[in-house]
Amino acid sequence: MTANHPRYTTEEIQKRVDNYIGQFKEGYFSPLSLMARLSEETGELAREVNHYYGEKPKKTTEEENTVEEELGDIMFVLTCFANSLDIDLSAAFERSIGKIETRDKDRWTQK
């Protein structure tokens, strides 16, 4: 993590995205459109990971993106998705990590 960037809580992220989207008459896209956007962004992340860590070098004509940028794009779309469905991302994460910590507590080798 870069020290010069501000850190936001999920609540602050959701509020900032909502403030941004709230400026426009169109508002949030439908869940189906947001799912398509999330899939698009995930594909772009996969492409960057393949360029940086895989066997497929980037073409000289391709725009320089980074894994960090693509993760940020995914966070934005995921936040739009959650906001559009009135889902609290912190609560969703808490349920998910609780399930994972319980289910997988003995699955991996402890340090």
PABAVEX-849655 format. One record per residue (C-alpha): residue in one letter; x, y, z. Coordinates in steps of 0.5 Angstrom, whole numbers, plus 500, padded with zeros to 3 digits. Each point is the difference from the previous one (the first is absolute). Layout:
BEGIN
AXYZ...
***
This chain:
BEGIN
M500500500T502507498A501504506N498507497H493497498P494502505R497494503Y492499500T496496504T495496495E494504503E504506497I501497494Q493498499K498507502R505503495V498496494D493502502N501507500Y503499493I495496497G495505503Q502505496F497497494K492499498E502493497G502498507Y503493501F500495494S495494501P503493504L501497493S504505497L504501506M501493500A503500493R504506502L503496506S501495495E504505495E504503505T502493503G502498493E504506500L504498506A501493497R503503494E505505505V502494504N502496494H504506497Y504501507Y500492502G498496494E503498494K497505496P504507499K496506499K500503492T503506499T494503498E496499506E499505506E504499506N495498506T502497506V497494505E498506505E496504495E496494498L499498507G498507501D495500495I497493502M499503507F496506497V496496496L499495506T498506504C495502495F497493500A499500508N498507500S494499495L498494504D500504507I506495502D505502506L506497497S503500507A494496503A501495493F508499502E499499507R495494498S505498495I506500504G496497506K498494496I507499497E504501506T495494503R500496494D507500498K504501507D503493500R501500492W507503499T506499504Q501506506K506504500
***
